[in-house]
Amino acid sequence: MESYNVLSDADFLKEKEKIEEEERKLQAAIEETDRQHSEVNAEMKDLETKSKLFNELEERYWHEFNNFQFQLISHQEERDAILAKIEVSQAHLELLKRTNVLENAFHITHAGEFGTINNFRLGRLPMSPVEWDEINAAWGQACLLLNTMVQYFRPKFPYRIKILPMGSYPRIMDTNNNTYELFGPVNLFWSTRYDKAMTLYLTCLKDFAEFAHIRDLENNIPPDKCFKLPYRIENDKVENHTITQSFNKQENWTKALKYTLCNLKWLCIGSLVTRISGRYVH
């Protein structure tokens, strides 16, 4: 038969208090564990929320990145297309700079003894009596060309003698505002006015050539390369050939007109009008 140690009341109370103390500690530990568990759960939920937000941000980032890449490629293609157009335009501009519009619009050459402008002969010969309609048309073209060039440089060019291009009926105005007809047919009584008109035309041509020469010097072009007419003009003469019709042989008159057109062409292709457009001819 076993024997049991019977606790006294005092020992029993002490033991009971000890057990109750341990129970309180365990309960406190359980409560602390529950609190920590709740905190961990709250942190996990917060991390899950942040993770979800991060995923959304990452998805939005890649979506915007892809859009940006697409737009970048589109802009690069558009830029390349614009650069290609600019290159073509620059090439076209260089071509235009090398193109003398006036020279193309007013084709001056010769047909035998005649100077011609846009296929209109200027002058008459005993064996080739050119009609006055053709001569008038040639003078009309010559007046239009010279007037176009001098107008380009107004007011720098002192336009003393005015060219009045009026189709096949051009006129010339002197410094006193007197107007002279530069068209035919011409008879004995009409020829002095016609001669005066041609002489004034020569004077205007010479004035503009001298203006071109001075401008070349101002632009530091070497003197030997400054503009100069191939045929000297002095009053009513071109290389000693009188341009007036009165008391003049048709051969001399026609040659003077041919030299005049040659000077006009030289002025067109070698003067400042041409150099400004990017072409330098001498």
C-alpha positions in Angstrom: 0.0 0.0 0.0 1.4 3.3 -1.2 1.7 6.2 1.1 1.0 9.8 0.0 2.5 13.0 1.3 -0.4 15.2 2.3 0.3 18.9 1.9 -0.5 21.2 4.6 -2.9 24.0 3.9 0.0 26.5 3.7 1.9 24.4 1.2 -1.2 23.8 -0.8 -1.9 27.6 -1.0 1.7 28.2 -2.1 1.5 25.5 -4.7 -1.8 26.8 -5.9 -0.5 30.4 -6.2 2.5 29.0 -8.1 0.3 27.2 -10.6 -2.0 30.3 -10.9 1.1 32.4 -11.6 2.3 30.1 -14.3 -1.2 30.1 -15.8 -1.1 33.9 -15.9 2.3 33.9 -17.6 1.1 31.4 -20.1 -2.1 33.4 -20.7 0.0 36.5 -21.1 2.3 34.7 -23.5 -0.7 33.5 -25.5 -2.1 37.0 -25.6 1.3 38.3 -26.8 1.5 35.6 -29.4 -2.1 36.5 -30.6 -1.1 40.2 -30.7 2.1 39.4 -32.7 0.0 37.1 -35.0 -2.4 40.0 -35.6 0.4 42.4 -36.3 2.0 39.9 -38.8 -1.4 39.4 -40.5 -1.8 43.2 -40.7 1.7 43.5 -42.2 1.0 40.7 -44.6 -2.2 42.4 -45.8 -0.3 45.7 -46.1 2.4 43.9 -48.1 -0.2 42.2 -50.3 -1.8 45.6 -50.9 1.5 47.2 -51.7 2.5 44.2 -53.9 -0.8 44.5 -55.8 -0.2 48.3 -56.2 3.4 47.6 -57.3 2.2 45.1 -59.9 -0.3 47.6 -61.2 2.4 50.3 -61.4 4.7 47.9 -63.1 2.0 46.9 -65.6 1.2 50.6 -66.2 5.0 51.3 -66.6 5.4 48.7 -69.3 2.2 49.8 -71.0 3.4 53.4 -71.1 6.9 52.3 -72.0 5.6 50.4 -75.0 3.5 53.4 -76.0 6.5 55.6 -75.7 8.6 53.2 -77.8 5.9 53.1 -80.4 5.7 56.9 -80.4 9.5 57.2 -80.5 9.6 54.9 -83.5 6.8 56.9 -85.2 8.6 60.2 -84.5 11.9 58.8 -85.8 10.2 57.6 -89.0 8.5 61.0 -89.3 11.8 62.8 -88.6 13.6 60.6 -91.2 10.8 61.4 -93.7 11.1 65.2 -93.0 14.9 65.0 -93.3 14.5 63.2 -96.6 12.1 65.9 -97.8 14.6 68.6 -96.6 17.4 66.9 -98.5 15.3 66.8 -101.6 14.2 70.5 -101.1 17.8 71.5 -100.6 18.9 69.8 -103.7 16.0 71.5 -105.5 17.0 74.8 -104.0 20.6 74.3 -105.2 19.3 73.5 -108.6 17.2 76.7 -108.6 20.2 78.7 -107.4 22.1 77.5 -110.4 19.2 78.4 -112.7 19.0 81.8 -114.2 15.2 82.4 -114.6 15.7 85.4 -116.8 18.1 83.6 -119.1 15.5 80.8 -119.5 12.6 83.2 -120.0 14.4 85.4 -122.5 16.4 83.3 -124.9 18.9 85.6 -126.7 20.9 84.2 -129.6 21.5 85.0 -133.3 20.3 83.8 -136.6 22.9 84.7 -139.2 23.3 88.5 -139.2 20.4 89.0 -136.9 20.3 89.1 -133.1 17.2 87.3 -131.8 15.3 87.3 -128.5 12.8 84.5 -128.1 13.1 83.8 -131.8 12.2 87.4 -132.8 14.7 89.0 -135.1 15.8 92.5 -134.4 16.9 94.5 -137.5 16.4 94.6 -141.3 18.6 93.8 -144.2 18.0 94.5 -147.9 17.8 90.7 -148.6 15.9 90.0 -145.4 13.2 92.7 -144.9 12.0 91.6 -141.5 8.4 92.6 -140.8 7.9 95.4 -138.3 5.6 93.2 -136.2 8.6 90.9 -135.5 10.9 93.8 -134.8 8.4 95.4 -132.5 8.0 92.1 -130.7 11.8 91.7 -130.3 12.0 95.3 -128.8 9.1 94.5 -126.5 11.0 91.4 -125.2 14.2 93.4 -124.8 12.5 96.2 -122.9 10.8 93.7 -120.6 14.0 92.0 -119.8 16.0 95.1 -119.1 13.2 96.6 -117.1 12.9 93.4 -115.0 16.6 93.5 -114.1 16.7 97.2 -113.2 13.5 97.0 -111.2 15.1 94.2 -109.1 17.7 96.7 -107.8 15.5 99.7 -107.1 15.9 102.0 -105.3 19.7 101.3 -105.2 19.9 101.6 -109.0 19.4 105.2 -110.1 16.7 104.5 -112.7 17.1 107.8 -114.6 15.7 106.6 -117.9 12.5 104.6 -117.6 11.7 101.5 -119.7 8.0 101.1 -120.4 7.4 97.6 -121.6 4.0 97.4 -123.3 4.1 94.2 -125.3 5.0 95.0 -128.9 4.5 98.7 -128.3 7.3 99.6 -125.8 8.2 103.2 -124.9 11.1 104.9 -123.3 10.9 107.9 -121.0 13.8 110.3 -120.6 14.9 112.2 -117.5 12.4 115.0 -118.4 9.5 112.6 -118.6 9.3 112.8 -122.4 8.1 109.5 -123.9 9.4 108.1 -127.1 7.9 105.2 -129.1 10.1 102.2 -129.6 8.1 100.5 -132.3 7.4 100.8 -136.0 6.7 101.1 -138.8 9.0 104.1 -139.1 9.0 106.7 -141.8 11.1 109.8 -142.4 9.1 112.0 -140.0 8.8 109.3 -137.3 12.4 108.1 -137.4 13.8 110.8 -135.1 11.6 109.7 -132.2 12.4 106.0 -132.9 16.1 106.8 -133.0 15.8 108.7 -129.7 14.0 105.7 -128.1 16.8 103.3 -129.2 19.5 105.7 -128.0 17.8 106.0 -124.6 17.6 102.3 -124.4 21.3 102.0 -124.9 21.9 104.7 -122.2 19.8 102.7 -119.7 21.7 99.5 -120.6 25.0 101.2 -120.1 23.9 102.8 -116.8 22.9 99.4 -115.4 26.1 97.8 -116.6 28.1 100.5 -114.8 26.0 100.0 -111.7 26.8 96.2 -111.8 30.5 97.0 -112.2 30.4 99.3 -109.1 28.5 96.8 -107.1 31.1 94.1 -107.9 33.9 96.4 -106.6 31.9 97.0 -103.4 31.5 93.3 -103.0 35.3 92.9 -103.1 35.3 91.1 -106.5 38.7 91.4 -108.2 38.8 94.2 -110.7 39.7 91.9 -113.5 36.6 89.9 -112.8 34.1 92.7 -112.3 31.3 92.9 -114.7 32.0 94.5 -118.1 30.0 94.6 -121.3 31.6 92.8 -124.2 30.7 95.6 -126.7 31.4 99.2 -125.7 28.5 101.6 -125.7 29.1 105.3 -126.4 26.1 107.6 -126.9 24.2 106.1 -129.8 27.0 103.7 -130.9 27.8 100.1 -130.0 31.3 99.2 -131.0 31.2 102.2 -133.4 28.0 100.9 -135.0 25.3 103.5 -134.8 22.0 102.2 -133.5 19.9 105.0 -135.1 18.1 104.3 -138.3 18.1 107.7 -139.9 20.9 108.1 -142.5 22.2 104.7 -141.6 22.8 101.5 -143.6 20.5 98.6 -142.7 23.6 96.4 -142.3 25.2 98.8 -139.7 21.9 99.2 -137.9 21.2 95.5 -137.7 24.8 94.9 -136.4 24.3 97.5 -133.7 21.1 95.8 -132.7 22.8 92.4 -132.6 25.6 93.8 -130.4 22.9 95.4 -128.2 21.2 92.1 -127.7 24.6 90.4 -127.0 25.3 93.1 -124.3 21.8 92.5 -122.9 22.4 88.7 -122.7 25.8 89.2 -121.0 24.1 91.5 -118.5 21.5 88.9 -117.9 23.9 85.9 -117.3 26.8 87.8 -115.8 25.4 90.6 -113.7 24.4 90.9 -110.1 21.0 89.5 -110.8 22.6 86.2 -111.7 25.1 86.2 -108.8 22.5 86.8 -106.2 20.7 83.7 -107.4 23.9 81.8 -106.7 25.5 81.6 -110.1 28.8 83.4 -111.0 29.5 83.6 -114.7 32.4 85.5 -116.4 
